[in-house]
Amino acid sequence: MENFSDVIIIGGGPCGSYSAWNLVKKSVNVTVLEEHNEIGVPCHCAGHLSINSLKNLGFYPLPGKIVENVFSGAKIYSPSGIELPLRFTAPVTCTVNRSLFDKHIAQLAEKAGAHYCLGTRAEMLITDNGYVKGVVAKRNHKTKFLGKAVLDAEGTASKILRQAGLAPPAKGKFVYGVNAEVENVKDIENDTVEVFLGRKYAPGFYAWIIPKGQGQAKVGLGTKTGNPKMLLQKFMQKHPIASRKLQEAKILREIYHTISLGGPIPETYSNGFITVGDAASQVKPTTGGGVIFGLNCATIAADVVSKAIKNNNTSAQFLSTYQQRFTKLLGFDMKIMLKIRRVLDKMSDEKLDEFVRLCRKLHVENAIKNLEEIDFQGKTLLNALQSPKTIASLAYLLIAYLKQQVKI
Ligand SMILES: Cc1cc2nc3c(=O)[nH]c(=O)nc-3n(C[C@H](O)[C@H](O)[C@H](O)COP(=O)(O)OP(=O)(O)OC[C@H]3O[C@@H](n4cnc5c(N)ncnc54)[C@H](O)[C@@H]3O)c2cc1C
């Protein structure tokens, strides 16, 4: 069997569906292949998103019960449990039900004219004369989906990406994440997200508690080494602060997935092929958040691909403007975040304790209480540098890092 559309999209996650929506709005004919039978299921994500960025994408307020909670505070705990409370003048972030969020974007795309094939796994790219021209996919039997271009939004697995001759995100930069939905959580403030640093429970990343209200929360962590399931149990049962909140909590669901922290892959396009979202590692290296950057890149990808279709030119050279445009948007912030990630990875728990202690002493929270932007962290940092308190705490981070590098 054969099907034809202008563009075949692999993956009905947020980046695939948002690309689809933007393409059909530009009168491009789109088919989305999603391997699961239901959009947004299973959901591996905590769905913690910046309200400002959602507004900039035209997505806020969101309908129905997609938004589960909003936050105007955060507590950061150092490895030994020193608390850095942050309070903002207005809600800065929200947590969304990722299944409903993904469904919402897919519905927008479908209503606008995108065609969805659920339970359909893309297995192999079809090439003709050095150009990607479609996909062999499997539902009950193998089907060819032919098109003028393929947009790959398959997430971190990046299996299809390799077939296009592109280098996948570096495995060495992955952390292994777990997110659990839990109930019967105690001693949490509903408008405050909690972040726990330290190698003992989340080596190479951090752990989180994101309240949903009525004693429910999303609890999770990422880790570079070790078993995330066992680390989650240890975090809930043994962490000196988190265990007081979570010891009696019941896990309702938990799911495991990788997060790529190495920054965007060096090349995201080839003849007739373009990749977006986690597949291209368009993820914040500091926090592992990938939804907002992925959606921003999906807007650019859809614009470039629609122009390629209209100009009848899907060459790598034409599609390369996608890479140039998203690098212009994210490049500076990515560079800064990659540096921050490197510093954090090198810092011992003792140094992190000292850093949090210093931030407390300097009342850094006052310098960032009007914070709105949390995604483009390079620019946020530049703004925050107007405050001597932030300069002092960052200088400390830098000195700690340099000492670690030259071992003095
Ligand atoms: C534990 C954890 C917590 C996280 N928390 C946050 C958070 O709080 N905030 C945030 O911004 N980000 C978070 N992230 C990251 C976020 O989940 C991703 O950045 C985001 O989902 C990327 O969207 P995507 O569309 O690129 O990929 P995905 O959401 O992974 O979607 C890819 C889709 O492609 C489908 N697919 C894959 N291969 C094929 C194939 N061959 N054929 C057909 N379909 C295929 C998959 O089934 C899936 O539906 C978290 C990640 C993890 C692991």
The ligand as a Gaussian input file, in Angstrom:
#p B3LYP/6-31G(d) Opt

LIG

0 1
 C       11.492000      12.301000      33.373000
 C       11.365000      13.444000      32.419000
 C       10.810000      14.662000      32.849000
 C       10.726000      15.743000      31.960000
 N       10.181000      16.910000      32.416000
 C       10.111000      17.979000      31.593000
 C        9.532000      19.200000      32.043000
 O        9.095000      19.301000      33.195000
 N        9.480000      20.249000      31.171000
 C        9.971000      20.153000      29.883000
 O        9.927000      21.140000      29.123000
 N       10.509000      18.993000      29.434000
 C       10.580000      17.912000      30.242000
 N       11.101000      16.728000      29.776000
 C       11.557000      16.673000      28.378000
 C       10.348000      16.538000      27.464000
 O        9.621000      15.388000      27.802000
 C       10.796000      16.469000      26.000000
 O       11.706000      17.503000      25.730000
 C        9.610000      16.568000      25.036000
 O        8.703000      15.523000      25.255000
 C       10.119000      16.547000      23.595000
 O        9.051000      16.475000      22.698000
 P        9.224000      15.723000      21.291000
 O        7.947000      15.922000      20.571000
 O       10.494000      16.134000      20.651000
 O        9.444000      14.185000      21.677000
 P        8.475000      13.188000      22.431000
 O        7.603000      13.893000      23.387000
 O        9.374000      12.120000      22.970000
 O        7.570000      12.603000      21.269000
 C        8.085000      11.732000      20.305000
 C        6.925000      10.940000      19.751000
 O        7.395000      10.163000      18.657000
 C        6.842000       8.865000      18.722000
 N        7.767000       7.982000      18.001000
 C        9.046000       7.657000      18.303000
 N        9.587000       6.871000      17.366000
 C        8.611000       6.682000      16.427000
 C        8.558000       5.967000      15.207000
 N        9.623000       5.301000      14.762000
 N        7.425000       5.974000      14.484000
 C        6.320000       6.667000      14.923000
 N        6.323000       7.369000      16.092000
 C        7.457000       7.388000      16.827000
 C        6.779000       8.590000      20.220000
 O        5.836000       7.584000      20.513000
 C        6.347000       9.957000      20.767000
 O        4.952000      10.091000      20.785000
 C       11.198000      15.625000      30.625000
 C       11.727000      14.412000      30.190000
 C       11.814000      13.333000      31.071000
 C       12.395000      12.044000      30.583000

